[in-house]
């Protein structure tokens, strides 16, 4: 259970950092503003899907939600 709490805390903190970064990116027009919109979607989706996995209806549902989180993390890293 402690590990589950750890991943939810870590992904929440990551989402907070993404939001703060996006605030800076949004300050100036141009490419930065275009990028921040996608970054905020994918970066905050990681934690949202991890949180949702905690109340999955089955093991398959749990795995599926974590796989979505992984895809979002890869997109954010890119």
ChimeraX commands (.cxc) that place a marker at each C-alpha (Angstrom):
marker #1 position 0.00,0.00,0.00 radius 0.5
marker #1 position 2.88,2.37,0.76 radius 0.5
marker #1 position 4.17,2.00,-2.81 radius 0.5
marker #1 position 0.73,2.85,-4.22 radius 0.5
marker #1 position 0.64,6.02,-2.14 radius 0.5
marker #1 position 4.14,6.82,-3.30 radius 0.5
marker #1 position 3.24,6.67,-7.01 radius 0.5
marker #1 position 0.11,8.75,-6.51 radius 0.5
marker #1 position 2.07,11.36,-4.56 radius 0.5
marker #1 position 4.86,11.41,-7.11 radius 0.5
marker #1 position 2.56,11.79,-10.09 radius 0.5
marker #1 position 0.58,14.53,-8.32 radius 0.5
marker #1 position 3.77,16.44,-7.56 radius 0.5
marker #1 position 4.85,15.98,-11.19 radius 0.5
marker #1 position 1.53,17.45,-12.35 radius 0.5
marker #1 position 2.05,20.47,-10.09 radius 0.5
marker #1 position 5.50,20.98,-11.61 radius 0.5
marker #1 position 4.03,20.70,-15.13 radius 0.5
marker #1 position 1.39,23.32,-14.33 radius 0.5
marker #1 position 4.06,25.68,-12.99 radius 0.5
marker #1 position 6.19,25.15,-16.10 radius 0.5
marker #1 position 3.21,25.78,-18.35 radius 0.5
marker #1 position 2.49,29.06,-16.58 radius 0.5
marker #1 position 5.96,30.23,-17.64 radius 0.5
marker #1 position 5.53,28.92,-21.18 radius 0.5
marker #1 position 2.21,30.73,-21.54 radius 0.5
marker #1 position 3.71,34.12,-20.73 radius 0.5
marker #1 position 4.98,34.69,-24.25 radius 0.5
marker #1 position 3.28,34.07,-27.60 radius 0.5
marker #1 position 4.56,31.75,-30.27 radius 0.5
marker #1 position 5.72,28.17,-30.13 radius 0.5
marker #1 position 5.88,28.15,-26.33 radius 0.5
marker #1 position 2.15,28.78,-26.09 radius 0.5
marker #1 position 1.37,26.04,-28.59 radius 0.5
marker #1 position 3.55,23.53,-26.76 radius 0.5
marker #1 position 2.23,24.26,-23.30 radius 0.5
marker #1 position -1.32,23.28,-24.24 radius 0.5
marker #1 position -0.27,19.77,-25.18 radius 0.5
marker #1 position 2.23,19.50,-22.34 radius 0.5
marker #1 position -0.34,20.37,-19.70 radius 0.5
marker #1 position -2.78,17.78,-21.09 radius 0.5
marker #1 position -0.31,14.90,-21.22 radius 0.5
marker #1 position 1.64,15.86,-18.10 radius 0.5
marker #1 position -1.38,16.06,-15.83 radius 0.5
marker #1 position -3.04,13.02,-17.38 radius 0.5
marker #1 position -0.33,10.76,-15.95 radius 0.5
marker #1 position -1.40,11.31,-12.36 radius 0.5
marker #1 position -5.09,11.38,-13.21 radius 0.5
marker #1 position -4.87,7.90,-14.70 radius 0.5
marker #1 position -2.76,6.58,-11.83 radius 0.5
marker #1 position -5.36,7.92,-9.41 radius 0.5
marker #1 position -8.14,6.36,-11.45 radius 0.5
marker #1 position -6.33,3.00,-11.44 radius 0.5
marker #1 position -6.63,2.93,-7.65 radius 0.5
marker #1 position -10.36,2.26,-7.99 radius 0.5
marker #1 position -10.18,-0.03,-11.00 radius 0.5
marker #1 position -12.98,-2.56,-11.40 radius 0.5
marker #1 position -10.67,-5.43,-12.27 radius 0.5
marker #1 position -7.01,-6.29,-12.62 radius 0.5
marker #1 position -7.30,-5.79,-16.37 radius 0.5
marker #1 position -8.83,-2.34,-15.82 radius 0.5
marker #1 position -6.03,-1.48,-13.37 radius 0.5
marker #1 position -3.36,-2.49,-15.86 radius 0.5
marker #1 position -5.11,-0.63,-18.68 radius 0.5
marker #1 position -5.19,2.64,-16.74 radius 0.5
marker #1 position -1.52,2.32,-15.83 radius 0.5
marker #1 position -0.68,1.62,-19.48 radius 0.5
marker #1 position -2.45,4.87,-20.41 radius 0.5
marker #1 position -0.34,6.65,-17.78 radius 0.5
marker #1 position 2.80,5.20,-19.33 radius 0.5
marker #1 position 1.77,6.39,-22.79 radius 0.5
marker #1 position 1.10,9.88,-21.45 radius 0.5
marker #1 position 4.46,9.89,-19.68 radius 0.5
marker #1 position 6.20,8.98,-22.91 radius 0.5
marker #1 position 4.36,11.72,-24.75 radius 0.5
marker #1 position 5.27,14.24,-22.06 radius 0.5
marker #1 position 8.92,13.22,-22.19 radius 0.5
marker #1 position 8.95,13.66,-25.97 radius 0.5
marker link #1:1,2 radius 0.2
marker link #1:2,3 radius 0.2
marker link #1:3,4 radius 0.2
marker link #1:4,5 radius 0.2
marker link #1:5,6 radius 0.2
marker link #1:6,7 radius 0.2
marker link #1:7,8 radius 0.2
marker link #1:8,9 radius 0.2
marker link #1:9,10 radius 0.2
marker link #1:10,11 radius 0.2
marker link #1:11,12 radius 0.2
marker link #1:12,13 radius 0.2
marker link #1:13,14 radius 0.2
marker link #1:14,15 radius 0.2
marker link #1:15,16 radius 0.2
marker link #1:16,17 radius 0.2
marker link #1:17,18 radius 0.2
marker link #1:18,19 radius 0.2
marker link #1:19,20 radius 0.2
marker link #1:20,21 radius 0.2
marker link #1:21,22 radius 0.2
marker link #1:22,23 radius 0.2
marker link #1:23,24 radius 0.2
marker link #1:24,25 radius 0.2
marker link #1:25,26 radius 0.2
marker link #1:26,27 radius 0.2
marker link #1:27,28 radius 0.2
marker link #1:28,29 radius 0.2
marker link #1:29,30 radius 0.2
marker link #1:30,31 radius 0.2
marker link #1:31,32 radius 0.2
marker link #1:32,33 radius 0.2
marker link #1:33,34 radius 0.2
marker link #1:34,35 radius 0.2
marker link #1:35,36 radius 0.2
marker link #1:36,37 radius 0.2
marker link #1:37,38 radius 0.2
marker link #1:38,39 radius 0.2
marker link #1:39,40 radius 0.2
marker link #1:40,41 radius 0.2
marker link #1:41,42 radius 0.2
marker link #1:42,43 radius 0.2
marker link #1:43,44 radius 0.2
marker link #1:44,45 radius 0.2
marker link #1:45,46 radius 0.2
marker link #1:46,47 radius 0.2
marker link #1:47,48 radius 0.2
marker link #1:48,49 radius 0.2
marker link #1:49,50 radius 0.2
marker link #1:50,51 radius 0.2
marker link #1:51,52 radius 0.2
marker link #1:52,53 radius 0.2
marker link #1:53,54 radius 0.2
marker link #1:54,55 radius 0.2
marker link #1:55,56 radius 0.2
marker link #1:56,57 radius 0.2
marker link #1:57,58 radius 0.2
marker link #1:58,59 radius 0.2
marker link #1:59,60 radius 0.2
marker link #1:60,61 radius 0.2
marker link #1:61,62 radius 0.2
marker link #1:62,63 radius 0.2
marker link #1:63,64 radius 0.2
marker link #1:64,65 radius 0.2
marker link #1:65,66 radius 0.2
marker link #1:66,67 radius 0.2
marker link #1:67,68 radius 0.2
marker link #1:68,69 radius 0.2
marker link #1:69,70 radius 0.2
marker link #1:70,71 radius 0.2
marker link #1:71,72 radius 0.2
marker link #1:72,73 radius 0.2
marker link #1:73,74 radius 0.2
marker link #1:74,75 radius 0.2
marker link #1:75,76 radius 0.2
marker link #1:76,77 radius 0.2
marker link #1:77,78 radius 0.2
view
